[in-house]
Amino acid sequence: MFVEIDAASAAFAEEHKLPGLVAGIVDQGRLVHVTAIGLADREAERPVGRETAFRIASMTKNMTALAILSLRDAGKVALDAPLAEYVPQFAAVKPATADSKPVTVRDLLCHVAGFVTDDPWGDRALGMTPAGLDELIATGTLFARAPGLAYEYSNLGYALLGRVLTNVSGESYQDYVRRLFLAPLGMTRTTFDAVAAAGGDYAFGYRLDGEAWSRERIEPDGEVGAMGGLVTTAPDYARWVAFLLAAWPARDDPETGPVRRASVREMALYHAPPFQSDGPEPRPTAYGYGLMNASDKRLGRLLHHPGGLPGYGSHVLLMPDRGWGVFAFANRTYAPMSKLTPLLAQILHEAAPKRPPVAPSPALRRAVDAVVVAWASGRIEDVAEACAPNLLLDTPPSLRNAELADLKKRLGEGTVETIEPEHALAGHFTLACARGRLKVSVVLSPERQPGLQKLVFEVEGAEGDDK
């Protein structure tokens, strides 16, 4: 498997003319593989190594978002409070329209503040001073539309979140992130100071114009690093990926991370309207807080975020249902790494052993057993104690029994083949019958003793069916 990952990464680097590339695979909390290809310094012909540092640009945003949630959890920030409550200068900003709602912290987190997409501008603004951000707030043309109307990706929005963190915490954004995340997680090679990092094992950024390579200037650390300033290595970044993935599944274990698991999972919820993501198979995606959320029939839920700067391209792809994380960094301007990580994830998927089925909850198991009893007897009344009050009222027992009789006549006797939980109170199972298969979907009630509130039968492959 890792040989295939190395080969796919090498082919990708050649296809996209990347000077250097590093890719990492995290599985069940550990960095299990690093691919290092090409040159970190073309002029000196210094190769990329396992510990080479790259800029990861907007992949910084999920760290910024989680830092904001840490202040929310501490009762120091309200996500729906006006931004001006934490950045007083913003109170003087003229609204987009007279009837616009105030910009809130939540608007910034999910890119619905009404600001213009600003990747090219923001990429060259990392060294902005505090006075420069103050001037931008005071004099800039900030709004493209009224807040709350549409998703539009904004570096400025995350720069302002950095100012929120600075003002509320009483320390610089960078110092707060170092204290909250980098030090506890042991990310000793991760920094916002790219100029200092360039004195060590660092991947210099390059651009290619026609056939001419040139080195991009190093954008310095500044007041707006919250939008995309991090420099990190594969082993360091794997610690962050492992920390995020450890939030799944929700469970009763004691908290162990610098921020509670529920807040990490909250970042992955849909908080903005969906859009079409890039990649070899574009799919509908929605922005959460610093993470994008999509789904794939093979890989399950996908959480991801790209990064791009002059000289760099990066992408992280998290698969919380599988405990996998894939990330890739390259040192060419806007390298399309969001096209590589899904390819590597597919290699993982094809090589991985089949996952054991998820065990049904006791309540769901009782519901399945009740349906099997009703199937055998042909009488839904025989399992009335397992039904929620609505079930026998919504469909009279005579009609439900007629349905059971018709299905059994067509299919014959059956045994439970699989139970696939959707969650603790819903799922479906298959009855393998003599003349076909029956899919049974159930939803339970939220009572002390959950009962069947919804029961749906669907024939699959019965003799004489057109399906």
C-alpha positions, 0 to 999 in steps of 0.5 A: 500500500505505501509503495502505491502511495509513494508511486502515486505521489511521485507521478502527481509531482511529475505531472504538476511539475512540483519542486518538492512534495511531502505527504503523510498518512495518519491511521488510528492516531499515529503517523504511519507513513511519510512520502518525501519527494523532490527538492526543498531548495532548487538552487542548493539541490537540497532534497525534501525530507521527512522533517522539512517544513512547509507553509500550509497557508489556509489550513491554519484556519481550522486551528483559528476556528478551534481557538475561537471555540475554546474561548466560547467554551470558557464563556469569554466569546459568544458566537452570535455576538456582534464582532464590534463587541470584541473588536471595538473599531468595527462599530464604526464600519458602515454596514453594507446596507442600512438594513443589514444585520451586524457581522457576528463572530459566527459569520466570520467562522463560516464565511458569510460576513458579506466580504469579498473573496480575497485569496490573491490579496490576502496571500500577500498581506500576511505581514500586515501590522496591527496599525495596518489592520486598524486602517483597513477596518477604518477605511477599507471597502469591506462589504461585497454584499450584506452579511448572512446572505451567502457563502464567500470565502474570506481571508479578512474574516479570519484575520478579524478572528485573530484580532478577536483572539488577541483582544479577548485572550490578552495575548497575541493570536500566535502566543495563544495558539502556541500555548493552547495547541502547539506546546501541549501537542508537542508541535515543536517545529510548527511556527508562524515565523517563516523567516526564522524557519527558513534558516533550517530545514525549510522548503522554499516556495517557487513559481514556474512561468513558462519554463522559468523557475523563480523563488517566491519571496517569504511573506513575514509573520504579522497581525493577520497570521490567523488566516494562513500563517502556519509553517509545519512539518509532516510529523508535527502536523500529524499530531494535529490531525490525530488530535482532531480525529480523536474527537470521533466517535462521541463517547463517555471517555474523559477529555484528554485534549486541549479543547473538548471533543464536542467542539472539534466535532462542531467545526465539522457541522454544516454552517454555510450553504453548500458549494462544489469542491475541487478534486478528481471527483467534485462533490457538494461541500459545505463550510463548517468552522475552518473545515469543509464537509462532504461525503463519499460513498466509498470513504464516508464522511470527508472533512477537508481544507486546502491551503495556498500561498505564493510558493505553496499548495497544501491540503488535508483530508480527514475521514473520521469514520475510518480514523484516517487522515491524509495531508500533502504539502508542496512548494509550488505556487497554488499546487493543487494538492486537493487532487492528490489527497483523495487519490491517496485516500482511495489507495488506503480504502482499497488496501484496508481490511473490511471494517467490522459492522457497527454493533446495534444499540440494545434498543435497536436490537430489541426493535429488530427482534420485535419485527422478526417476531411480527414477521413470524406470526403475521400479527403486529399486535403480538409486539405491541409492547415494542411499538411506540404509541403512534405506530398502531394508530398511524397504520391500523393493525389490520392493514399492517398485518395484511402487508406482512401477509402479502410480503411473506407470501411473496418472499417466504420465511426469512432470517436476519442477515445484517443490521446496519445502525444509522445511530442508536435509535434508527437503522435498517436490517435485511431479512434473507428470505426463500424467494428474495430479500426484504429491507426493513427500516426502523426509527425508534421513539425518544421515550424511556423505553424506545419503541417502534415509531416508524416501520418501512418494508422494501422488497429487494430482488423478489421473484416476479419483481421488475426491479 
